[in-house]
Amino acid sequence: MPKIPSNLSSVEQMALAQCVKIAQCNDDVALPENTSQPVDFTVHIKGEVSRGAGSDRRATNRARTSNSMIMLLVASGVTRNHSPGKIIETWREIGSLDKVAFQNRYDSMTDDEKRLYDECLALFETEIVDNLPLIPSKGGVKFKGTIS
C-alpha cells in the first residue's frame, strides 16, 4: 500500500507532506521501539501551497566526507605504514560531533590552532568549494492553512 494516496495531485501531496514533520511529533513514549499501533483517521487539509525561489548551490556532498577524507589522505601519501595514528585518533574524537560539540572543541583550541584551522577552512572554501560546479536547487515548499 502506497504511503501517499495516488488519488492526490502533486500539489496536494506537497501540502500533506508539509503538514506534519516527524521531528515535531516523534514521541517514543507514545510509540516505544519495536512496537506498533493501528490507526484509522481522516484529516481535512485546507490552505495554500507555495514555493520560494530556488538558488544555485555548489555541488558539495557532505555525506561523503569520510570517503573524501580517505581519498585525500591516500593522495597525500598517508598509508597504514605511515603512522596515521594521530589522524585516526583525531577522527575518532571529532567524527561524530554535532554542531555544538564541534564549536566547543574549536573554542578549546589554542589561538595558533584556531588560526591554522581558520586558514585551512578559508582555503578549502575558496580553492575547492568555490570551484565546484553550481547545481540548481528547488525553492522550499511551504503550506499555510488548517488541518482538521
Long-range contacts (C-beta under 8 A, 24 or more apart in sequence): 11-49, 12-45, 14-49, 14-141, 14-143, 15-45, 15-47, 15-49, 15-143, 15-145, 16-45, 17-141, 18-49, 18-141, 18-142, 18-143, 19-43, 19-45, 19-143, 19-147, 43-147, 43-148, 44-147, 44-148, 45-143, 45-145, 45-146, 45-147, 46-145, 46-146, 46-148, 47-143, 47-144, 47-145, 47-146, 48-143, 48-144, 48-145, 49-141, 49-142, 49-143, 50-141, 50-142, 50-144, 51-138, 51-139, 51-140, 51-141, 51-142, 52-139, 52-140, 52-142, 53-139, 54-136, 54-137, 54-138, 54-139, 55-137, 55-139, 56-134, 56-135, 56-136, 56-137, 57-134, 57-135, 57-137, 58-129, 58-130, 58-132, 58-133, 58-134, 58-135, 59-132, 59-133, 59-134, 59-135, 60-129, 60-132, 66-95
